[in-house]
Amino acid sequence: MTASQYTYEQQHVENPPVSFWSRLRFLGPGFILSASIVGSGELIATTSLGAKAGFVTFWVIILSCLIKVMLQIEFAKHTILHGKTPMQVFNQMPGIRFGKSHWSVWLFFILMITKMLQLGGIIGGVAIILNMSFPVISISLYALLLAPVVAVMIYKGYYRFIEKFSLVMIGIFTIFTFICLIFLKYTPYAITPDQVWEGLQFKLPKAAVAVAIGAFGITGVGGDEIIAYNYWCLEKGYASKTGLKEPTIAWQERARGWIKVMQMDALASMIVYTIMTAAFYLLGAAVLHASGDLPEGYAMVESLSRMYTESLGPEVKTFFLAGAFMVLFSTLFAALAAWTRQFSDVFGQLGWINFFDPVQRGKSIAILSWVFPFLWAIIFLFIKLPVAMVIAGGIITSIILLLVIWVVIHLRYKQLPLEFRPKSSYDILLWISIIVTLVIALYGIIQIW
């Protein structure tokens, strides 16, 4: 990484692309986000919700994917205009401070520590898949061996490698999943239009509330992923290409151009992960719910594999294991890349390091890339309940969403320059996003309580 990714340098200012096709070359941050979403959210949480509730909560998943993108776009708009990292934004919010930092920085720090449960569940899921494929090594040992493997891939922190690797891994498994969904119509688990319609009636059985809220927090963009998206926007160069704010028409036009690129990136990735999520949910609801097979404990992967073997035959189990490994490993990979940046940024705002010194930032990212995977593996070895760990992480993510909503409202009405105030239609969409997210998150917390 270079200093220019997080600071403005005049030589990196660049006019934005103006056509649809030319903008495609600058997409990428959203697809890293998709890689971090697809494993825990789609493969585990989404299918678990479908297995537990059937088709009736299909609407939760669709709404979760569509509704939160406006929060993501509004936060990233501020990042492009001002070039500030998310924890810089948190630290400049009004309110109580503890030491050098705002209370929101400390709260995010604490919530992310508890969210290690989720990543422990994911590393456990990968270990289970490896054990099923090559049982000569125990699940526990696989979990510990995975830690240095993913650490080696991340500790250098190169953005381009992270972007390309994420895109390839989610693409392969997505194609495989759609093939399975298509062939499902030739089995006793064929999905009917009435079943899909039932899932769009906004019903939420009490027995499925905890899983539904966990899935709402973890599918689509979660609170921590909305925050992580801004680091990828910075490293992609959207802010540095815009340049330091100037009182000129040229700067305004340049900023609007790169904001349009970011919006296209966010919307394109939303379409991708929404379609993928819908496919995973329908498989879980059609096969696992009908058979009463709930993914739990070490049997999680065996249960999930039935979604594929029931439609394509038992011989495809090997391909499922390979695909499931890729999608869960991509989540592990992308999440570790994001966590090393988020925590380094937190450390910077707490005064423990200078995040904007490329040497200190790089050292922090390198160290954390080794520390986190081993912590996740150890947590899994103690709890050994990957599905429950992932769902718990989703509930924590819903709490982070509430924090993000408060910050986004402040950014929109207190920090956004007058010349970038959006049309009323944009604000309506933003407030729909805010209200729906608040209602579902708070309703879920009340029901669980």
Buried (B, 14 or more C-beta within 10 A) or exposed (E): BEEEBBBBEEEBBBEBBEEEEEBEEBBBBBBBBBBBBBBBBBBBBBBBBBBBBBBBBBBBBBBBBBBBBBBBBBBBBBBBBBBBBBBBBBBBBEEEBEEEBBEBBBBBBEBBEEBBBBBBBBBBBBBBBBBBBEEEEEBBBBBBEBBBEBBEBBBEBEBEEBBBBBBEBBBBBBEBBEBBBEBBEEEEBEBEEEBBEBBEEEBBEEEBBBBBBBBBBBBBBBBBBBBBBBBBBBBBBBBBBBBBBEEEEEBBEBBBBBBBBBBBBBBBBBEBBBBBBBBBBBBBBBBBBEBEBBBBEBEBBBBBBBBBBBBBEEEBBEBBBBBBBBBBBBBBBBBBBBBBBBBBBBBBBBEEBEBBBBEBBBEBBBBBBBBBBBBBBBBBBEBBBBBBBBBBBBBBBBBBBBBBBBBBBBBBEEBBEEEBEBEEEBBEBBEEBBEBBEEBBEBBBEEEE
